[in-house]
Amino acid sequence: MYQYDSFDAAIVQTRVEQFRDQVARRLSGELSEEQFRPLRLMNGFYLQLHAYMLRVAVPYGTLSSTQLRALAHIARKYDKGYGHFTTRQNIQYNWIRLEDGPDILADLAAVEMHAIQTSGNCIRNITTDQFAGAVAGEVVDPRIWSEVLRQWSTFHPEFSFLPRKFKIAVTATEQDRAAVQWHDIGIEILKNAAGEIGFKVLAGGGMGRTPIIAKVVREWLPAEHFLSYIEAIMRVYNRYGRRDNIYKARIKILVHEIGIEKFREEVEAEWQQVLPTHIDVPAAEVARIAAYFTPPAFETIVPPVAAHEAALKADPAFAHWVARNVVAHKVPGYAIATISLKPVGGIPGDASADQMDAIADLADQYSFGDVRVTHEQNLVLPHVRLADLHAVWRKLVEIEVATPNAGLVSDIIACPGLDYCTLANARSIPIAQDIANRFADLERQRDIGELKIKISGCINACGHHHAGHIGILGVDRKGVENYQISLGGSGAEDASLGELIGPGFNDAGVVDAVEKLIEKYRAIRQEGERFLDTYRRVGAQPFKEAVYG
């Protein structure tokens, strides 16, 4: 994984000392909250309902075991003993004291981490496939190009004060686990018939109050022009993006209003202006970065692995976990294990300090010290020998993160909602807990099959409800929390926007409605159909009738 060079270390340490001075001036009263607000936001500090929230960057979702232990340390020393993993592959702490902020940033810097560009109108954390470098079918490890983007975008002077926040995702397989079509810029890494690496570039995706799926700007971009073309897109957005209306400031609005053809023309024209003077990323620099993502020293293993096969036969609970939470690795004899942070009735995405420490130990012992954060608020051990899976599972059971529910009805994405967020209109966490409890029977969950439920506590859509097979949006209706349901969304390679099915429900009614929707699906599905497949086949009407009569 990537390691800081002297430049990285210097800029992060300098930022820590700058923030220490800024906090001291705020605490002394020399700076007002209005003056301090942009300074703290540039360092990942939000003022929430009860305390400060700190969002820590986890570039492309990759953590070393040392870094995960540092996150556990911060949770234990400065928070209430836990952290919350997010859909941008970051971690948030919800109970931070401002006076502790500089020391936290210093502790992060000691393990090559920071909170830079996790807030503000800048390029945010670059995200990618949580299985990067491990899964079969990759064109190339997408973290290489994600790191190129991270280095290029960090403190980029031209793009530090954009019209609005900006999010980029990268994928390198046919199966999209990074939701690239829902991003301001989405990048699909490709290989042409000549074996050359290139990119399909999309722009104008996003959620919030105006959800839009990204459109293709360029079908094929040669690798040698990667940064110059991304810079051209950014410059067009920076020039034409609206700054007079926060609700119309995202690039999706620009692309929608002028049309993809006009936007493409503007980008291509800007690119021609950029090319003569732009020094794109040299091949030698790409190779240098790629060296940090060299695969670990895998053993030569010839499946089937007797110990693994025996454990599957002897332990049905383990077999269920493998069937749901384990994915084939590109190297024979290894596997990719998803650690569910969605215990039935738990808070989606939360992990305690003790759990983080234990997972770091497992990573050291069984996964080359490598841990990933997923877009769906879980963790991953990407390189586990099949022979070790049973031992890993037993430890996960012990620390209560072994629920075999990846992709099932209780594997819910949910934002912090009104329990923490100043922007929220309704609670998300209790709704997620109630739905998970309603479907606590794992046999029932397995029968239902793949079902993505996503819950947002306000129109900003941090819970990605627009992309849920079942999406739930909490709104305020005359001082009462009300929950609207949409159906048919997807954040995968078959991206689609969920459609609102009708009037909303109170907190108890929305759980009943979800159950009715699922039971209708079970009654009308055809062999092998997911919930999403059935919805696309029959449309909304049967589901509306099931809920509203």
C-alpha positions as CSV (number, residue, x, y, z in Angstrom):
1,M,0.0,0.0,0.0
2,Y,1.0,3.6,-0.5
3,Q,3.6,5.1,1.9
4,Y,4.2,8.8,2.6
5,D,7.2,10.4,0.9
6,S,8.9,13.4,2.5
7,F,6.5,15.8,0.7
8,D,3.4,14.0,2.1
9,A,4.9,14.0,5.6
10,A,5.8,17.7,5.5
11,I,2.4,19.0,4.3
12,V,0.5,16.9,6.8
13,Q,2.7,17.9,9.7
14,T,2.5,21.6,8.7
15,R,-1.3,21.4,8.6
16,V,-1.3,19.9,12.1
17,E,0.7,22.8,13.5
18,Q,-1.5,25.3,11.6
19,F,-4.6,23.8,13.1
20,R,-3.1,23.7,16.6
21,D,-2.7,27.5,16.4
22,Q,-6.2,28.0,14.9
23,V,-7.8,26.0,17.7
24,A,-5.9,27.9,20.3
25,R,-7.1,31.2,18.9
26,R,-10.7,29.9,18.7
27,L,-10.7,28.7,22.3
28,S,-9.2,32.0,23.5
29,G,-12.0,33.9,21.7
30,E,-9.6,35.5,19.2
31,L,-11.5,33.8,16.4
32,S,-15.3,33.8,16.2
33,E,-17.1,30.6,15.2
34,E,-17.9,32.3,11.8
35,Q,-14.2,32.9,11.3
36,F,-13.1,29.5,12.5
37,R,-15.7,27.5,10.6
38,P,-13.9,27.3,7.2
39,L,-10.6,26.5,9.0
40,R,-12.1,23.5,10.9
41,L,-13.9,22.3,7.9
42,M,-10.6,22.2,5.9
43,N,-9.4,19.8,8.6
44,G,-12.5,17.5,8.7
45,F,-14.2,19.0,11.8
46,Y,-18.0,19.5,11.7
47,L,-20.1,20.9,14.5
48,Q,-22.9,18.4,14.9
49,L,-25.9,18.2,17.3
50,H,-24.0,17.1,20.4
51,A,-20.3,17.6,19.7
52,Y,-17.8,18.0,17.0
53,M,-17.6,15.3,14.4
54,L,-14.2,14.4,12.8
55,R,-14.1,12.8,9.4
56,V,-10.8,11.0,8.7
57,A,-9.7,10.2,5.1
58,V,-9.1,6.6,4.2
59,P,-7.8,7.0,0.6
60,Y,-9.4,4.4,-1.7
61,G,-10.6,2.5,1.4
62,T,-7.2,0.9,2.2
63,L,-5.9,0.7,5.7
64,S,-2.8,-1.0,7.2
65,S,-3.2,-2.8,10.5
66,T,-1.1,-0.1,12.1
67,Q,-3.5,2.5,10.9
68,L,-6.6,0.6,12.0
69,R,-5.0,0.3,15.5
70,A,-4.5,4.1,15.5
71,L,-8.1,4.6,14.6
72,A,-9.0,2.4,17.5
73,H,-6.7,4.4,19.8
74,I,-8.5,7.6,18.8
75,A,-11.9,6.1,19.4
76,R,-10.8,4.9,22.8
77,K,-8.9,8.1,23.9
78,Y,-10.9,10.9,22.3
79,D,-14.4,9.6,21.6
80,K,-16.8,7.1,23.2
81,G,-15.0,4.0,22.2
82,Y,-16.2,3.5,18.6
83,G,-16.0,4.9,15.1
84,H,-18.4,5.1,12.2
85,F,-17.3,3.9,8.7
86,T,-18.9,5.8,5.9
87,T,-20.0,5.2,2.3
88,R,-17.0,7.2,1.1
89,Q,-14.7,4.6,2.7
90,N,-13.8,7.1,5.5
91,I,-14.3,6.9,9.3
92,Q,-16.1,9.5,11.4
93,Y,-16.0,10.2,15.2
94,N,-19.1,11.8,16.6
95,W,-18.1,12.9,20.1
96,I,-14.9,14.9,19.7
97,R,-13.8,17.8,21.9
98,L,-12.3,20.7,19.9
99,E,-9.4,21.1,22.3
100,D,-8.4,17.5,21.5
101,G,-8.5,18.1,17.7
102,P,-4.8,19.0,17.1
103,D,-3.6,16.0,19.2
104,I,-5.9,13.7,17.1
105,L,-4.5,15.1,13.9
106,A,-0.9,14.6,15.2
107,D,-1.8,11.0,16.1
108,L,-3.1,10.4,12.6
109,A,0.0,12.0,11.0
110,A,2.1,9.6,13.0
111,V,0.6,6.7,11.0
112,E,0.4,8.5,7.6
113,M,-3.2,9.6,7.9
114,H,-5.1,12.9,8.0
115,A,-8.5,14.6,7.6
116,I,-7.5,16.9,4.8
117,Q,-10.2,17.4,2.1
118,T,-12.8,15.4,3.9
119,S,-15.0,18.5,3.9
120,G,-15.3,21.8,1.9
121,N,-15.8,22.6,-1.8
122,C,-12.8,20.6,-2.9
123,I,-12.0,17.2,-4.4
124,R,-12.9,14.7,-1.6
125,N,-11.5,11.3,-0.8
126,I,-11.0,9.2,-3.9
127,T,-13.0,6.0,-3.7
128,T,-12.7,2.6,-5.4
129,D,-13.4,-1.1,-5.3
130,Q,-12.9,-2.5,-1.8
131,F,-11.6,-5.7,-3.5
132,A,-8.9,-3.9,-5.4
133,G,-5.8,-5.9,-6.0
134,A,-7.5,-9.1,-4.9
135,V,-10.4,-9.9,-7.1
136,A,-10.3,-11.7,-10.4
137,G,-11.1,-9.8,-13.6
138,E,-9.3,-6.6,-12.8
139,V,-7.8,-4.7,-15.7
140,V,-5.3,-3.3,-13.3
141,D,-5.3,-2.4,-9.6
142,P,-7.5,0.7,-9.5
143,R,-5.7,2.0,-6.4
144,I,-2.8,3.0,-8.6
145,W,-4.8,5.5,-10.5
146,S,-6.7,6.5,-7.4
147,E,-3.4,7.4,-5.8
148,V,-2.3,9.4,-8.9
149,L,-5.5,11.4,-8.4
150,R,-5.0,11.8,-4.7
151,Q,-1.5,13.2,-5.1
152,W,-2.6,15.5,-8.0
153,S,-5.7,16.8,-6.2
154,T,-4.3,17.3,-2.7
155,F,-4.0,21.1,-2.1
156,H,-4.4,21.7,-5.9
157,P,-4.6,25.5,-5.9
158,E,-7.1,25.8,-8.8
159,F,-9.5,23.3,-7.3
160,S,-9.4,24.1,-3.6
161,F,-12.5,26.4,-3.8
162,L,-14.8,24.8,-6.3
163,P,-18.5,25.7,-6.6
164,R,-19.3,22.7,-4.5
165,K,-17.8,19.5,-3.1
166,F,-16.5,17.1,-5.7
167,K,-16.4,13.3,-5.6
168,I,-14.5,10.9,-7.9
169,A,-14.7,7.1,-8.0
170,V,-12.6,4.6,-9.9
171,T,-13.3,1.0,-10.9
172,A,-11.4,-1.6,-13.0
173,T,-13.8,-4.6,-13.2
174,E,-17.1,-5.2,-15.1
175,Q,-18.8,-5.5,-11.7
176,D,-19.0,-2.0,-10.3
177,R,-18.6,-1.9,-6.5
178,A,-17.6,1.8,-6.4
179,A,-20.9,3.3,-7.7
180,V,-19.0,5.2,-10.4
181,Q,-22.1,6.3,-12.2
182,W,-23.3,8.2,-9.1
183,H,-20.2,10.4,-8.9
184,D,-19.2,13.8,-10.1
185,I,-16.6,12.0,-12.1
186,G,-16.6,8.3,-12.6
187,I,-13.7,6.4,-14.1
188,E,-13.8,2.9,-15.6
189,I,-10.3,1.5,-16.3
190,L,-10.3,-0.5,-19.6
191,K,-7.9,-2.4,-21.8
192,N,-8.2,-2.2,-25.6
193,A,-7.5,-4.9,-28.2
194,A,-3.8,-3.9,-28.3
195,G,-3.5,-4.4,-24.6
196,E,-3.2,-0.7,-23.8
197,I,-4.6,0.7,-20.6
198,G,-7.2,3.5,-21.0
199,F,-10.2,5.0,-19.3
200,K,-13.9,5.5,-19.9
201,V,-14.7,8.9,-18.3
202,L,-18.2,9.8,-17.0
203,A,-19.3,13.0,-15.4
204,G,-22.4,14.7,-13.8
205,G,-23.6,12.0,-11.5
206,G,-24.8,12.6,-7.9
207,M,-27.5,12.2,-5.4
208,G,-29.0,14.8,-3.1
209,R,-32.2,16.7,-3.9
210,T,-31.6,16.3,-7.7
211,P,-30.4,12.7,-8.3
212,I,-28.8,12.2,-11.7
213,I,-26.8,9.3,-13.1
214,A,-23.5,10.3,-14.8
215,K,-23.1,10.4,-18.5
216,V,-20.2,9.4,-20.7
217,V,-17.9,12.2,-21.6
218,R,-15.3,10.1,-23.3
219,E,-15.4,6.4,-24.3
220,W,-11.7,6.0,-24.5
221,L,-9.0,8.1,-22.9
222,P,-5.3,7.0,-23.3
223,A,-3.5,6.6,-20.0
224,E,-0.9,9.1,-21.0
225,H,-3.5,11.9,-21.0
226,F,-5.2,10.9,-17.7
227,L,-4.6,14.0,-15.6
228,S,-4.8,16.5,-18.4
229,Y,-8.3,15.4,-19.3
230,I,-9.5,15.2,-15.7
231,E,-8.1,18.7,-15.3
232,A,-10.0,19.9,-18.3
233,I,-13.2,18.6,-16.8
234,M,-12.5,20.3,-13.5
235,R,-11.6,23.6,-15.2
236,V,-14.9,23.6,-17.2
237,Y,-16.8,23.0,-14.0
238,N,-14.9,25.6,-12.0
239,R,-15.6,28.1,-14.7
240,Y,-19.3,27.4,-15.4
241,G,-20.5,25.8,-12.2
242,R,-23.0,28.0,-10.4
243,R,-21.9,29.8,-7.3
244,D,-25.1,31.8,-6.7
245,N,-27.2,28.9,-5.6
246,I,-25.9,26.1,-3.4
247,Y,-28.6,23.7,-4.6
248,K,-27.6,24.1,-8.2
249,A,-23.8,24.2,-7.7
250,R,-22.9,20.6,-8.4
251,I,-21.5,19.5,-11.7
252,K,-24.5,17.3,-12.3
253,I,-26.6,20.5,-12.7
254,L,-24.2,22.0,-15.1
255,V,-24.1,18.8,-17.3
256,H,-27.9,18.6,-17.1
257,E,-28.6,22.2,-18.0
258,I,-26.2,22.5,-21.0
259,G,-26.5,18.9,-22.1
260,I,-23.8,16.2,-22.3
261,E,-23.0,17.1,-25.9
262,K,-22.3,20.8,-25.1
263,F,-20.4,19.8,-22.0
264,R,-18.3,17.3,-23.9
265,E,-17.5,20.0,-26.5
266,E,-16.4,22.4,-23.7
267,V,-14.2,19.7,-22.1
268,E,-12.6,18.8,-25.4
269,A,-11.9,22.4,-26.2
270,E,-10.4,23.0,-22.8
271,W,-8.4,19.9,-23.1
272,Q,-6.8,21.2,-26.3
273,Q,-5.9,24.4,-24.4
274,V,-4.4,22.4,-21.6
275,L,-2.4,19.9,-23.6
276,P,0.4,22.1,-24.9
277,T,1.5,23.2,-21.5
278,H,0.3,20.4,-19.2
279,I,2.8,17.9,-17.9
280,D,0.8,14.7,-17.6
281,V,1.7,11.9,-15.2
282,P,4.9,10.3,-16.5
283,A,5.0,6.6,-17.0
284,A,7.9,6.4,-14.6
285,E,5.8,8.0,-11.9
286,V,2.9,5.6,-12.5
287,A,5.4,2.8,-12.2
288,R,6.7,4.2,-9.0
289,I,3.2,4.4,-7.5
290,A,2.3,1.0,-8.8
291,A,5.2,-0.5,-6.9
292,Y,3.5,0.4,-3.7
293,F,0.6,-1.9,-4.7
294,T,2.7,-4.9,-5.6
295,P,0.8,-8.0,-4.6
296,P,2.0,-9.6,-1.4
297,A,4.0,-12.8,-1.3
298,F,1.3,-15.3,-1.9
299,E,1.9,-19.0,-1.4
300,T,1.4,-21.5,-4.2
301,I,-1.7,-23.4,-3.1
302,V,-3.5,-26.0,-5.2
303,P,-7.3,-26.2,-4.3
304,P,-9.3,-27.9,-3.1
305,V,-7.9,-27.2,0.4
306,A,-8.7,-30.1,2.6
307,A,-8.9,-28.3,5.9
308,H,-11.3,-25.7,4.4
309,E,-13.5,-28.3,2.8
310,A,-13.7,-30.2,6.1
311,A,-14.6,-27.1,8.0
312,L,-17.4,-26.3,5.5
313,K,-18.9,-29.8,6.0
314,A,-18.5,-29.9,9.8
315,D,-19.7,-26.4,10.6
316,P,-23.0,-25.2,8.9
317,A,-22.8,-21.7,10.5
318,F,-19.3,-21.3,9.0
319,A,-20.5,-22.5,5.6
320,H,-23.3,-20.0,5.6
321,W,-20.8,-17.2,6.4
322,V,-18.5,-18.3,3.5
323,A,-21.4,-18.5,1.1
324,R,-22.5,-15.0,1.9
325,N,-19.4,-13.0,3.0
326,V,-16.6,-14.6,1.1
327,V,-15.6,-13.9,-2.5
328,A,-13.1,-15.8,-4.7
329,H,-9.6,-14.4,-4.8
330,K,-7.6,-14.0,-8.1
331,V,-4.9,-16.2,-6.5
332,P,-5.9,-19.9,-6.1
333,G,-6.1,-21.0,-2.4
334,Y,-7.0,-17.5,-1.1
335,A,-10.3,-15.7,-0.4
336,I,-11.6,-12.2,0.2
337,A,-13.6,-12.0,3.5
338,T,-16.2,-9.3,4.2
339,I,-16.5,-8.4,7.9
340,S,-20.1,-7.3,8.5
341,L,-20.5,-4.2,10.6
342,K,-24.2,-4.8,10.5
343,P,-25.1,-7.1,13.4
344,V,-28.8,-7.6,13.6
345,G,-30.1,-4.6,15.6
346,G,-26.8,-2.8,15.5
347,I,-25.8,0.6,14.2
348,P,-24.8,0.2,10.5
349,G,-21.1,1.0,10.0
350,D,-20.1,1.3,13.7
351,A,-17.1,-0.6,15.1
352,S,-15.8,-0.4,18.6
353,A,-12.1,0.3,19.5
354,D,-11.8,-3.3,20.7
355,Q,-13.3,-4.7,17.5
356,M,-10.9,-2.5,15.4
357,D,-7.9,-3.8,17.4
358,A,-9.0,-7.4,17.0
359,I,-9.5,-7.0,13.2
360,A,-6.1,-5.4,13.0
361,D,-4.6,-8.5,14.7
362,L,-6.4,-10.7,12.2
363,A,-5.1,-8.7,9.3
364,D,-1.5,-9.1,10.6
365,Q,-2.0,-12.8,11.2
366,Y,-4.0,-13.8,8.1
367,S,-4.1,-10.9,5.5
368,F,-0.7,-9.4,5.1
369,G,-1.7,-6.5,7.4
370,D,-4.2,-5.3,4.9
371,V,-7.8,-4.1,5.7
372,R,-10.3,-2.4,3.4
373,V,-13.3,-0.1,4.1
374,T,-16.3,-0.8,1.8
375,H,-18.7,1.6,0.1
376,E,-21.4,-0.3,2.0
377,Q,-20.0,0.5,5.5
378,N,-18.3,-2.9,6.1
379,L,-14.7,-4.0,6.4
380,V,-12.7,-6.5,4.3
381,L,-9.7,-8.8,4.8
382,P,-8.6,-9.1,1.2
383,H,-6.0,-11.8,1.3
384,V,-7.0,-14.8,3.5
385,R,-5.8,-18.3,2.8
386,L,-8.7,-20.7,2.5
387,A,-7.1,-22.9,5.2
388,D,-7.2,-19.9,7.6
389,L,-10.8,-18.9,6.9
390,H,-12.3,-21.0,9.7
391,A,-9.9,-19.5,12.3
392,V,-10.7,-16.0,11.1
393,W,-14.4,-16.7,11.2
394,R,-14.2,-18.0,14.8
395,K,-12.5,-14.8,15.9
396,L,-15.1,-12.6,14.1
397,V,-17.8,-14.5,15.9
398,E,-16.1,-13.8,19.2
399,I,-16.0,-10.1,18.5
400,E,-19.5,-10.1,17.1
401,V,-18.8,-9.0,13.5
402,A,-19.5,-12.4,11.8
403,T,-23.1,-11.9,10.7
404,P,-23.4,-13.7,7.3
405,N,-25.5,-11.0,5.7
406,A,-23.4,-9.3,3.1
407,G,-25.8,-7.9,0.5
408,L,-28.9,-9.2,2.3
409,V,-31.8,-7.3,3.8
410,S,-30.0,-6.5,7.1
411,D,-26.9,-5.2,5.4
412,I,-28.4,-1.7,5.4
413,I,-26.6,1.5,4.5
414,A,-27.7,4.3,6.8
415,C,-26.5,7.8,7.5
416,P,-26.2,9.1,11.1
417,G,-29.5,10.9,10.7
418,L,-31.1,13.1,13.3
419,D,-29.3,11.2,16.1
420,Y,-26.2,13.2,15.2
421,C,-26.5,15.4,12.1
422,T,-27.6,19.0,12.2
423,L,-28.9,18.8,8.6
424,A,-31.1,15.7,9.1
425,N,-34.9,15.9,9.3
426,A,-35.4,12.4,10.6
427,R,-33.6,9.5,12.3
428,S,-32.0,6.8,10.1
429,I,-30.3,4.5,12.7
430,P,-33.5,3.4,14.5
431,I,-35.2,2.6,11.3
432,A,-32.3,0.5,10.1
433,Q,-32.3,-1.3,13.5
434,D,-36.0,-2.0,13.4
435,I,-35.9,-3.3,9.8
436,A,-32.9,-5.6,10.7
437,N,-34.7,-6.8,13.8
438,R,-37.9,-7.5,11.8
439,F,-35.8,-9.7,9.5
440,A,-33.5,-11.1,12.1
441,D,-34.1,-14.7,10.9
442,L,-31.1,-15.4,8.8
443,E,-32.9,-18.3,7.0
444,R,-35.5,-15.8,5.9
445,Q,-32.8,-13.3,4.8
446,R,-31.2,-16.0,2.7
447,D,-34.5,-16.9,1.1
448,I,-35.1,-13.2,0.2
449,G,-31.6,-13.0,-1.4
450,E,-29.8,-9.9,-2.5
451,L,-31.6,-6.8,-1.4
452,K,-30.0,-3.3,-1.0
453,I,-31.8,-1.1,1.5
454,K,-30.5,2.4,1.9
455,I,-31.7,5.0,4.3
456,S,-31.1,8.8,4.4
457,G,-32.2,11.2,7.1
458,C,-32.6,14.1,4.8
459,I,-32.6,15.1,1.1
460,N,-28.8,15.3,1.0
461,A,-28.9,11.5,0.6
462,C,-25.8,10.6,2.5
463,G,-27.4,7.1,2.9
464,H,-27.7,6.8,-0.9
465,H,-31.4,6.1,-0.8
466,H,-31.8,7.0,-4.5
467,A,-29.6,3.9,-5.3
468,G,-31.4,1.5,-3.0
469,H,-33.4,-1.5,-4.3
470,I,-35.6,-0.1,-1.5
471,G,-34.7,3.4,-0.6
472,I,-36.0,5.3,2.4
473,L,-35.9,9.0,2.9
474,G,-36.7,10.7,6.1
475,V,-38.5,14.1,5.9
476,D,-40.0,16.5,8.3
477,R,-43.8,16.8,7.9
478,K,-45.1,19.5,10.2
479,G,-42.7,18.6,13.0
480,V,-43.2,14.8,12.6
481,E,-40.7,12.4,11.1
482,N,-42.1,10.9,7.9
483,Y,-40.5,8.3,5.7
484,Q,-40.9,8.1,1.9
485,I,-40.1,4.8,0.0
486,S,-38.6,4.5,-3.4
487,L,-38.0,1.3,-5.4
488,G,-35.8,0.2,-8.2
489,G,-32.6,2.1,-7.5
490,S,-29.1,0.6,-8.1
491,G,-25.6,1.7,-7.5
492,A,-24.0,-1.1,-9.4
493,E,-23.0,-1.4,-13.1
494,D,-26.8,-1.4,-13.9
495,A,-27.2,2.0,-12.1
496,S,-30.7,3.2,-11.9
497,L,-32.7,5.9,-10.0
498,G,-35.3,4.7,-7.5
499,E,-38.9,5.8,-8.0
500,L,-41.1,7.2,-5.2
501,I,-44.1,4.9,-4.7
502,G,-46.5,7.1,-2.8
503,P,-47.2,8.9,0.5
504,G,-44.8,8.4,3.4
505,F,-45.1,6.5,6.7
506,N,-44.3,7.1,10.3
507,D,-41.4,5.2,11.9
508,A,-43.5,2.1,12.7
509,G,-45.4,2.2,9.5
510,V,-42.3,2.3,7.3
511,V,-41.0,-1.0,8.8
512,D,-44.4,-2.6,8.1
513,A,-44.4,-1.2,4.6
514,V,-40.9,-2.7,3.9
515,E,-42.1,-6.1,5.0
516,K,-45.2,-5.9,2.8
517,L,-43.0,-5.0,-0.2
518,I,-40.6,-7.9,0.5
519,E,-43.5,-10.4,0.9
520,K,-45.0,-9.2,-2.3
521,Y,-41.7,-9.8,-4.0
522,R,-41.5,-13.3,-2.6
523,A,-45.0,-14.1,-3.8
524,I,-44.4,-12.9,-7.5
525,R,-40.7,-13.5,-8.1
526,Q,-39.6,-15.9,-10.8
527,E,-36.8,-18.4,-10.4
528,G,-33.4,-16.7,-9.8
529,E,-34.8,-13.2,-9.6
530,R,-33.5,-10.6,-7.1
531,F,-35.9,-8.1,-5.7
532,L,-34.5,-5.5,-8.2
533,D,-35.1,-7.9,-11.1
534,T,-38.7,-8.6,-10.1
535,Y,-39.4,-4.9,-9.7
536,R,-38.0,-4.1,-13.2
537,R,-40.1,-6.9,-14.7
538,V,-43.4,-6.1,-13.2
539,G,-43.1,-2.4,-12.4
540,A,-44.3,-0.5,-9.3
541,Q,-48.0,-1.2,-9.3
542,P,-48.1,-4.6,-7.6
543,F,-45.8,-3.2,-4.9
544,K,-48.0,-0.1,-4.4
545,E,-51.1,-2.3,-4.1
546,A,-49.3,-4.4,-1.5
547,V,-48.5,-1.3,0.6
548,Y,-51.4,1.0,0.0
549,G,-54.2,-1.5,-0.9
